[in-house]
């Protein structure tokens, strides 16, 4: 197919310019077709490339910062929710601690069938304005024989966060209680 010249290179490749033969015949170079036609550019980035790179970097950093803000908001909400759940549990425990013994003489019923509310501060150690929560405690009769009552506490609270206040939220605890024996 190829004829070799005196130096050992195919004549057709040497004639087409795709093969350069050293004058001494010691080495051969095979430059690519593109490099043979067009010199390589040594200039920097174009303005469009720089603008696209800066836009991508800005979106990436903005997404990371937004993720941190959402994480901080969720952590704050979780802290207040846990404090409200503790406050609701405290309301149920106060109702459970009341003495209720219908079989004693005279019958004792400090628990009663009643509803009441108590406003307290959520115990979250943060700087700034404290958050108030309202405990709505309701006691209802489930059964007279055997004596059984339902204790329900709804702790209602809101999350003030500057101009983005959220809520109201409700944490509920329900339990049953029988008479002291």
C-alpha positions as CSV (number, residue, x, y, z in Angstrom):
1,X,0.0,0.0,0.0
2,X,2.5,2.6,1.1
3,X,5.8,3.1,-0.6
4,X,8.7,3.9,1.7
5,X,11.1,6.7,0.9
6,X,14.8,6.4,1.3
7,X,14.5,7.3,5.0
8,X,11.9,4.6,5.7
9,X,8.7,6.7,5.8
10,X,5.7,6.1,3.5
11,X,6.0,8.5,0.6
12,X,2.2,9.3,0.5
13,X,2.3,10.5,4.2
14,X,5.3,12.6,3.7
15,X,3.8,14.2,0.6
16,X,0.5,15.0,2.3
17,X,2.2,16.7,5.2
18,X,0.9,14.3,7.8
19,X,4.3,12.9,8.5
20,X,7.5,14.9,9.1
21,X,10.8,13.2,8.8
22,X,13.8,14.5,10.6
23,X,16.6,15.3,8.2
24,X,18.9,12.9,9.9
25,X,16.3,10.2,9.8
26,X,16.4,9.5,13.6
27,X,12.8,10.5,14.6
28,X,9.4,11.0,13.1
29,X,6.6,13.2,14.3
30,X,2.9,12.6,13.7
31,X,1.1,15.8,14.3
32,X,-2.7,15.7,14.3
33,X,-4.6,17.2,11.4
34,X,-6.0,20.0,13.5
35,X,-2.6,21.0,14.8
36,X,-1.2,21.0,11.3
37,X,-3.9,23.5,10.1
38,X,-4.6,25.7,13.1
39,X,-2.1,27.0,15.7
40,X,-3.1,26.5,19.3
41,X,-4.5,29.6,21.1
42,X,-2.8,30.7,24.3
43,X,-5.5,33.3,25.3
44,X,-7.4,33.1,28.7
45,X,-11.1,32.6,29.3
46,X,-13.8,34.5,27.4
47,X,-16.2,36.8,29.2
48,X,-19.1,34.4,28.7
49,X,-17.2,31.6,30.3
50,X,-16.3,33.7,33.3
51,X,-19.9,34.8,33.7
52,X,-21.2,31.3,33.5
53,X,-18.6,30.1,36.0
54,X,-19.5,32.9,38.5
55,X,-23.2,32.1,38.1
56,X,-22.7,28.4,38.8
57,X,-20.6,29.2,41.9
58,X,-23.2,31.7,43.1
59,X,-26.0,29.2,42.8
60,X,-23.9,26.5,44.5
61,X,-23.0,28.7,47.5
62,X,-26.6,30.1,47.7
63,X,-27.9,26.6,47.8
64,X,-25.6,25.6,50.7
65,X,-26.4,28.8,52.6
66,X,-30.1,28.2,52.1
67,X,-29.7,24.7,53.4
68,X,-28.0,25.9,56.5
69,X,-30.9,28.4,57.1
70,X,-33.5,25.7,56.7
71,X,-31.6,23.4,59.1
72,X,-31.4,26.1,61.7
73,X,-35.1,26.8,61.4
74,X,-35.9,23.1,61.7
75,X,-33.7,22.8,64.8
76,X,-35.4,25.8,66.4
77,X,-38.9,24.3,65.6
78,X,-37.8,20.9,67.1
79,X,-36.5,22.6,70.3
80,X,-39.8,24.4,70.8
81,X,-41.9,21.3,69.9
82,X,-39.9,19.2,72.4
83,X,-40.5,21.9,75.1
84,X,-44.2,22.0,74.3
85,X,-44.4,18.2,74.5
86,X,-42.8,18.4,77.9
87,X,-45.2,21.1,79.0
88,X,-48.2,18.9,77.9
89,X,-46.8,15.9,79.7
90,X,-46.4,18.1,82.8
91,X,-50.1,19.1,82.7
92,X,-51.1,15.4,82.5
93,X,-48.8,14.5,85.4
94,X,-50.4,17.3,87.5
95,X,-53.8,15.9,86.8
96,X,-52.7,12.4,87.6
97,X,-51.2,13.5,90.9
98,X,-54.7,14.7,92.2
99,X,-56.2,12.4,94.7
100,X,-59.3,10.5,93.5
101,X,-60.8,7.8,95.8
102,X,-64.5,7.3,95.4
103,X,-64.6,4.2,97.7
104,X,-63.2,5.9,100.8
105,X,-65.4,7.6,103.5
106,X,-65.9,10.5,102.7
107,X,-65.2,10.1,99.0
108,X,-62.3,12.2,97.8
109,X,-62.3,13.7,94.3
110,X,-59.7,16.4,93.8
111,X,-59.6,15.5,90.1
112,X,-63.1,16.4,89.2
113,X,-64.7,16.5,85.7
114,X,-63.5,19.9,84.6
115,X,-61.5,21.7,81.9
116,X,-58.9,24.4,82.7
117,X,-56.1,26.2,81.0
118,X,-52.7,27.3,82.2
119,X,-50.4,29.7,80.3
120,X,-46.6,29.0,80.7
121,X,-43.4,29.9,79.0
122,X,-41.7,27.3,76.9
123,X,-38.4,26.4,78.5
124,X,-36.0,26.9,75.6
125,X,-32.7,28.6,76.4
126,X,-32.4,31.1,73.6
127,X,-31.8,34.8,73.4
128,X,-34.6,37.1,72.6
129,X,-38.4,37.0,73.2
130,X,-39.8,34.1,75.2
131,X,-42.5,31.9,73.7
132,X,-45.7,31.4,75.6
133,X,-47.7,28.2,75.4
134,X,-51.2,27.5,76.7
135,X,-52.0,24.1,78.2
136,X,-55.7,23.1,77.8
137,X,-56.3,20.3,80.3
138,X,-59.6,18.4,80.0
139,X,-60.9,15.6,82.2
140,X,-63.8,13.5,81.1
141,X,-65.5,10.4,82.5
142,X,-65.0,7.2,80.5
143,X,-66.6,4.7,82.8
144,X,-68.4,4.9,86.2
145,X,-67.9,1.2,87.1
146,X,-65.0,0.6,87.1
147,X,-64.1,4.3,87.7
148,X,-62.1,5.5,84.7
149,X,-61.3,9.0,83.5
150,X,-59.6,10.4,80.4
151,X,-56.9,13.1,80.9
152,X,-56.1,15.1,77.8
153,X,-53.7,18.0,77.5
154,X,-53.3,20.2,74.4
155,X,-50.3,22.5,74.5
156,X,-50.9,25.2,71.9
157,X,-47.9,27.4,70.9
158,X,-46.6,29.5,68.0
159,X,-43.1,30.1,66.7
160,X,-42.2,33.8,66.4
161,X,-39.4,34.2,64.0
162,X,-39.4,37.9,63.0
163,X,-41.6,38.5,60.0
164,X,-42.0,34.7,59.4
165,X,-44.0,33.7,62.5
166,X,-45.5,30.2,62.2
167,X,-48.1,28.4,64.0
168,X,-50.2,27.7,66.0
169,X,-48.9,24.2,66.7
170,X,-50.5,21.7,69.1
171,X,-48.8,19.0,71.1
172,X,-51.3,16.5,72.6
173,X,-51.0,14.0,75.4
174,X,-53.9,11.6,76.3
175,X,-54.0,9.1,79.1
176,X,-56.5,7.1,81.1
177,X,-56.6,7.1,84.9
178,X,-58.4,4.9,87.3
179,X,-59.3,5.7,90.9
180,X,-56.9,5.4,93.8
181,X,-57.5,2.1,95.6
